[in-house]
Amino acid sequence: METVSAAARTAPAAVIVAIDGPSGTGKSSTSKAVATQLGLSYLDTGAQYRAITWWMLNNGIDVGNPAEIATAAAKPVIVSGTDPAAPTITVDGEDASGPIRTQEVTSKVSAVSAVPEVRTLITELQRSIAADAERGIVVEGRDIGTTVLPDADIKIFLTASPEARAARRSGEVKGSDLATTKEALIKRDAADSGRKTSPLAKAGDAVEVDTTDLTLQQVIECVVTLVGEKRAVK
């Protein structure tokens, strides 16, 4: 008779965790910490959209022209590493983790992300990465629970006041002005929420967590608890 080891019997069930929300709500810090704590893989989907935007800017694509973006969308090869302790992203074999965080990329990524052909390609890439995550994965973005992984085991939508989000983002970028940062965040929210294809939106079955008055550790503990509850009944 086949026997199952104690380790296999007690191993926690693999879970897919979708964490959505606008910029500055603590998505990345929370997602990486939760994945590390629970032994899950991690995927920053925003980095993938930044990567394709960076490639287009570097290759002379007019990012104000949706048709030109659509034609070029399939050309770059984007590879995401899923280790939460050291997530990586390369474009055509080149490390892009630093360049994709420039202000130029930040200001153009919403326009590139809104092009349906771009979203289709990146969404397929994200789904394949999640499907290959044997231990489970934490996937963060803006449309994970609604479009990319609608069957995710846990869906969490992080929110925070514009003031709190701007303060956090300003703290990350040296020399940035708080008022300018807040204005840019609100502008990006409008672009991401208003796009026709896969807009930023809270899934109907997502748990909303307002991080305005919470420390990062409190947010992490909240998400870890929610995942633990789901694992217990899987």
Disulfide bonds with the S-S distance in Angstrom:
none
